[in-house]
Amino acid sequence: MQFFKIVLVTLVLMVNLVIGQPAWAGKDFTKGADYAEVTQALNQLLTVADELSLLLINQEIHFITRLKAKASIKYLKIFSYDHSINLGLD
């Protein structure tokens, strides 16, 4: 009896795959209004993401530049103090 159920289920599955048409076959989803709306929203999100990443990169570069400048001034202050030179950085 178990073997008969397995064969029956397999046969029904095979008939379904051979005869039944896939639900979305041949449909073109690129022509609908939803597709255009979703595509536009995705493009806007990608643009915002690119702008945000550029902004963050610019902020990091500015921060690193200021950090280097502060480190250079601190080094010059230490150097001038060690060598008794007045650089006017006080």
SEGU-829721 format. One line per 4 residues: number of its first residue (from 0); their letters; for each residue x, y, z of N, C-alpha, C. Coordinates in nm, 2 decimals. Layout:
NUM) a) X/Y/Z/X/Y/Z/X/Y/Z ~ ...;
END
This chain:
0) mqff) 0.08/-0.12/0.00/0.00/0.00/0.00/0.09/0.13/0.00 ~ 0.20/0.13/0.08/0.29/0.24/0.08/0.35/0.27/-0.05 ~ 0.39/0.16/-0.12/0.45/0.17/-0.25/0.35/0.23/-0.35 ~ 0.23/0.19/-0.34/0.12/0.25/-0.43/0.10/0.40/-0.41;
4) kivl) 0.11/0.44/-0.29/0.09/0.59/-0.26/0.21/0.67/-0.32 ~ 0.33/0.61/-0.30/0.45/0.68/-0.36/0.44/0.69/-0.51 ~ 0.40/0.58/-0.57/0.39/0.58/-0.72/0.28/0.67/-0.76 ~ 0.17/0.68/-0.69/0.06/0.77/-0.73/0.10/0.91/-0.72;
8) vtlv) 0.16/0.95/-0.61/0.21/1.09/-0.59/0.31/1.12/-0.69 ~ 0.41/1.04/-0.72/0.51/1.06/-0.83/0.44/1.08/-0.96 ~ 0.34/0.99/-0.99/0.27/1.00/-1.12/0.19/1.14/-1.13 ~ 0.13/1.18/-1.03/0.05/1.30/-1.03/0.15/1.42/-1.04;
12) lmvn) 0.26/1.41/-0.98/0.36/1.52/-0.99/0.42/1.53/-1.13 ~ 0.45/1.41/-1.19/0.50/1.41/-1.33/0.39/1.47/-1.43 ~ 0.27/1.43/-1.41/0.16/1.48/-1.50/0.15/1.63/-1.48 ~ 0.15/1.67/-1.36/0.14/1.82/-1.33/0.26/1.89/-1.40;
16) lvig) 0.38/1.84/-1.39/0.49/1.91/-1.45/0.49/1.91/-1.61 ~ 0.44/1.80/-1.66/0.43/1.79/-1.81/0.32/1.86/-1.87 ~ 0.20/1.86/-1.81/0.08/1.92/-1.87/0.06/2.06/-1.82 ~ 0.08/2.09/-1.69/0.05/2.22/-1.64/0.15/2.33/-1.69;
20) qpaw) 0.10/2.44/-1.72/0.18/2.55/-1.76/0.23/2.63/-1.64 ~ 0.36/2.67/-1.64/0.41/2.75/-1.53/0.33/2.88/-1.51 ~ 0.31/2.92/-1.39/0.22/3.03/-1.36/0.27/3.17/-1.42 ~ 0.40/3.19/-1.42/0.45/3.32/-1.47/0.53/3.31/-1.60;
24) agkd) 0.51/3.20/-1.67/0.58/3.18/-1.80/0.53/3.28/-1.90 ~ 0.61/3.35/-1.97/0.57/3.43/-2.08/0.52/3.57/-2.03 ~ 0.51/3.60/-1.91/0.47/3.73/-1.86/0.59/3.83/-1.86 ~ 0.56/3.95/-1.91/0.67/4.05/-1.91/0.63/4.15/-1.80;
28) ftkg) 0.71/4.14/-1.69/0.68/4.23/-1.58/0.75/4.37/-1.59 ~ 0.82/4.39/-1.70/0.89/4.52/-1.72/0.80/4.62/-1.78 ~ 0.68/4.59/-1.82/0.59/4.68/-1.89/0.49/4.74/-1.79 ~ 0.48/4.70/-1.67/0.37/4.75/-1.58/0.42/4.88/-1.51;
32) adya) 0.32/4.94/-1.45/0.34/5.07/-1.38/0.42/5.04/-1.25 ~ 0.40/4.93/-1.19/0.47/4.89/-1.07/0.62/4.88/-1.10 ~ 0.65/4.82/-1.21/0.80/4.80/-1.24/0.87/4.94/-1.25 ~ 0.80/5.03/-1.32/0.86/5.16/-1.34/0.88/5.23/-1.21;
36) evtq) 0.77/5.22/-1.12/0.78/5.29/-0.99/0.89/5.23/-0.90 ~ 0.90/5.10/-0.90/1.00/5.03/-0.82/1.14/5.06/-0.87 ~ 1.15/5.06/-1.00/1.28/5.09/-1.06/1.33/5.24/-1.03 ~ 1.23/5.33/-1.03/1.26/5.47/-1.00/1.30/5.48/-0.85;
40) alnq) 1.23/5.41/-0.77/1.26/5.42/-0.62/1.40/5.36/-0.59 ~ 1.43/5.25/-0.66/1.56/5.19/-0.64/1.67/5.28/-0.69 ~ 1.65/5.34/-0.80/1.76/5.43/-0.86/1.78/5.55/-0.76 ~ 1.67/5.61/-0.71/1.68/5.72/-0.61/1.76/5.67/-0.49;
44) lltv) 1.73/5.55/-0.44/1.80/5.50/-0.32/1.95/5.48/-0.35 ~ 1.98/5.43/-0.47/2.12/5.41/-0.50/2.19/5.54/-0.51 ~ 2.12/5.64/-0.57/2.18/5.78/-0.58/2.21/5.83/-0.44 ~ 2.11/5.82/-0.35/2.13/5.87/-0.21/2.25/5.80/-0.14;
48) adel) 2.25/5.67/-0.16/2.36/5.59/-0.10/2.50/5.63/-0.15 ~ 2.51/5.66/-0.28/2.63/5.70/-0.34/2.67/5.84/-0.28 ~ 2.58/5.93/-0.28/2.61/6.06/-0.22/2.65/6.05/-0.08 ~ 2.58/5.97/0.00/2.61/5.95/0.14/2.75/5.90/0.16;
52) slll) 2.79/5.80/0.08/2.92/5.74/0.09/3.03/5.84/0.05 ~ 3.00/5.93/-0.05/3.10/6.03/-0.09/3.11/6.13/0.03 ~ 3.00/6.17/0.09/3.00/6.26/0.20/3.08/6.21/0.32 ~ 3.06/6.08/0.35/3.14/6.02/0.46/3.29/6.01/0.43;
56) inqe) 3.32/5.98/0.30/3.46/5.98/0.26/3.52/6.11/0.28 ~ 3.45/6.22/0.23/3.50/6.36/0.24/3.52/6.40/0.39 ~ 3.43/6.36/0.48/3.44/6.39/0.62/3.56/6.32/0.68 ~ 3.58/6.19/0.64/3.70/6.12/0.69/3.83/6.18/0.64;
60) ihfi) 3.83/6.22/0.52/3.96/6.29/0.47/3.98/6.42/0.54 ~ 3.88/6.50/0.56/3.89/6.62/0.63/3.94/6.60/0.78 ~ 3.88/6.50/0.84/3.92/6.46/0.98/4.07/6.42/0.98 ~ 4.11/6.34/0.89/4.25/6.29/0.89/4.34/6.41/0.86;
64) trlk) 4.30/6.50/0.77/4.39/6.62/0.74/4.40/6.70/0.87 ~ 4.29/6.73/0.94/4.30/6.80/1.06/4.39/6.73/1.17 ~ 4.37/6.60/1.17/4.45/6.52/1.27/4.60/6.53/1.24 ~ 4.64/6.52/1.11/4.78/6.54/1.07/4.83/6.68/1.10;
68) akas) 4.75/6.78/1.08/4.79/6.92/1.11/4.81/6.93/1.26 ~ 4.72/6.88/1.34/4.74/6.89/1.48/4.86/6.82/1.53 ~ 4.89/6.70/1.47/5.00/6.62/1.50/5.13/6.69/1.46 ~ 5.13/6.76/1.35/5.25/6.83/1.30/5.27/6.95/1.39;
72) ikyl) 5.17/7.02/1.43/5.18/7.14/1.52/5.24/7.09/1.66 ~ 5.18/6.98/1.71/5.23/6.93/1.83/5.38/6.89/1.82 ~ 5.41/6.82/1.71/5.55/6.78/1.70/5.64/6.91/1.69 ~ 5.60/7.01/1.62/5.68/7.13/1.61/5.69/7.20/1.74;
76) kifs) 5.58/7.20/1.82/5.59/7.26/1.96/5.69/7.18/2.04 ~ 5.68/7.05/2.04/5.78/6.97/2.12/5.92/6.99/2.07 ~ 5.94/7.00/1.93/6.07/7.02/1.87/6.12/7.15/1.91 ~ 6.04/7.26/1.90/6.08/7.39/1.94/6.11/7.40/2.08;
80) ydhs) 6.04/7.34/2.17/6.06/7.34/2.31/6.19/7.27/2.35 ~ 6.22/7.15/2.28/6.34/7.08/2.31/6.46/7.16/2.26 ~ 6.45/7.23/2.15/6.56/7.30/2.10/6.56/7.45/2.12 ~ 6.48/7.50/2.21/6.47/7.64/2.25/6.45/7.73/2.14;
84) inlg) 6.36/7.69/2.05/6.33/7.78/1.93/6.18/7.83/1.94 ~ 6.16/7.96/1.92/6.03/8.02/1.92/5.97/8.02/1.78 ~ 5.87/7.94/1.76/5.81/7.93/1.63/5.68/8.01/1.62 ~ 5.63/8.06/1.73/5.51/8.14/1.73/5.38/8.05/1.72;
88) ld) 5.39/7.93/1.77/5.28/7.84/1.76/5.20/7.83/1.89 ~ 5.22/7.92/1.99/5.16/7.91/2.12/5.02/7.95/2.11;
END
